[in-house]
Amino acid sequence: MSFSFKGLLSDRVPLEEGGGKERILPLPLTIAGIAIFFSIPVIFKVTGLSSAMYWLEVLNTVGLYAILALSLNVILGHAGMFNMGHAAFFAVGAYVTAILNLTYGWSILSTLPVAGLAAGLFAAIVAGPIIHLRGDYLLIVTIGIVEIIRISLTNNIFGVTGGPNGLMGIARPTIFGFKIARPQHFFYLIWIVVAITVTLFYWLENSRFGRALKFIKEDPVAAEGIGINTTRYKLMAFVVGAIWAGFAGTLYASRMRTISPGSFNFEESVLLFTIVILGGSGSQKGVLLGSFLIIGLPELFRGFQNSRLLVFGAALVIMMIFRPQGLLPPKPQRYKLPPPWDKMGQNGNSSQAKVSLSKKDD
Amino acid sequence: MLLLSLNNITKTFGGLVAVAGFSARVNRGEVVGLIGPNGAGKTTVFNLITGSIKLDAGFVFFSGHSLSGLRPHRIVKLGISRTFQSIRLFPHMSVLENVLSGCHCRMQSGLFAAIFHLPRQRREEKMVLNNAMNELDFVGLASKWNLKAGSLAYGDQRRLEIARALATEPKLVILDEPAGGMNDKETEALTGLIENIRKRDVTVMLIEHDMRFVMHVCDRVLVMENGALIAEGTPEEIQKDPKVIEAYLGVGEED
């Protein structure tokens, strides 16, 4: 499956002419865009938009899904592992936070690291035996994992999950004595976490670790044969993704104040999977765009309530046929060579541009 | 000094005996050729050394370590790296990144250093880019560092695979048909490259069908037929060996 994706990718992505113009937007515009985005709550307040709270909630939901999808992107996008059970790790994080808060009276923020670690540990335990599975086989087992979690939660496992009703009355997070309760507060909390996630995962992607995942995705046999411990890296990618999903679980639990097994079902996992694939597997920009489209857009079309899923499905099918690499597929990584090599290749910074040049030479 | 010793290694695939009790030794600093007719089991021997397939019987020792049961990445770390008969680069990634994949096993920084972009990770990254470029320069591909590996000409892809193997800082490189698909000029350049690899105190083992090339670059040649060693010696000795001639040309029918 993944091979056909790549084949299409290399055929259909137009080669860029000339080098050095890869940015969609120049840096100042990007910064301005981010600044405007972060002042949305202020703008809403100044303009007195009547449905402001509703739209802020939508943006908060988009942000939460973005964090989840970015964490799935490490597993699915970079390492190429078909994990359709990501909601399971999200659930572990949310329930750990809820239980620690409700039963033991921990503050929400202090549960955050524990929730992440619990989700990571859970991932290490369940993924260990299945990490060697390829493609669709892994996908099926991960569906099993998310179902096991949902059913265990429903059956009130260990008597702490509250059964099908879930857990209620989870506290709001407090930062330096400031209680985060209103949608605009959550907006900043969630989107700052999104920004941190994007930064850290960007660094992760552009490192030895991130490269190892890309090699594994491209050809696991060659990667192992050139000295990469493929099993270890795949497992680590899984655990990192799960830890982040656990963090998202903490945010979710304190935002909703009530969690129940129904929120962590198979459909959630499919949704996250879709965000990554549709947005652009392996590309953070793509995943962010995917979150807006898949979570935000349906809110705009609430009017079509009944046909929403139909339109959605059709859009996905069309995407898979005409742009299987996603809306914003990842760009080739750019390297800044240290001296004395920095004089080299100044005539074209983009590898794709140089590919097209060399083709002309042939 | 003995670097690699193969003791009675055996591998069967179903009913087919691919390698049958093959024994050989490789000394440090040598260039050793492994030749034989198609299906003799040469590539299987390479796969057994590098751990891509598991031994059925026998032992492989490499500079004091037994390689039995080790996974390929551990064997690379011990100092054996290889190229593949059918080129196995990462075709959608850049030439530089392909070499960086070889550098991986000599790097230190882990997950924590990467995700928090620590100074030591950045220092290492800079150092490794320099190393990778040196390897590309060594095989003459430095100017093509930013091309997609899959877009390179065939001969260049072979050389890139060698650069990637050398980036693992091996004691022994195993080249599976390095001259395969190369024209005469490229093969000649490859001869020089292998000389230079030897000068770096890297031992070379290679499979090749181009006999002129083998006789030219190898110090010693091992000849395989039907999974077993049938002859061993300098290129001159091998060329005269009746068993080798028989294996390649068949036996004349006697009336």
Interface residues (C-beta under 8 A of the other chain):
Chain A: K6 L9 S10 L200 F201 W203 L204 S207 R208 F209 G210 R211 A212 K214 F215 E218 D219 V221 A222 A223 E224 G225 I226 G227 I228 N229 T230 M236 V240 P332 Q333 Y335 L337 P338 W341 M344 G345 G348 N349 S350 S351 Q352 K354 V355 S358 K359
Chain B: T50 S52 R71 P72 H73 V76 K77 S81 R82 F84 R88 L89 F90 P91 H92 M93 S94 L96 E97 L100 S101 G102 H104 C105 M107 S109 G110 L111 A113 A114 I115 F116 H117 Q121 E124 E125 K126 V128 L129 N130 M133 A142 S143 K144 W145 N146 L147 K148 G150 S151 R164 A165 T168
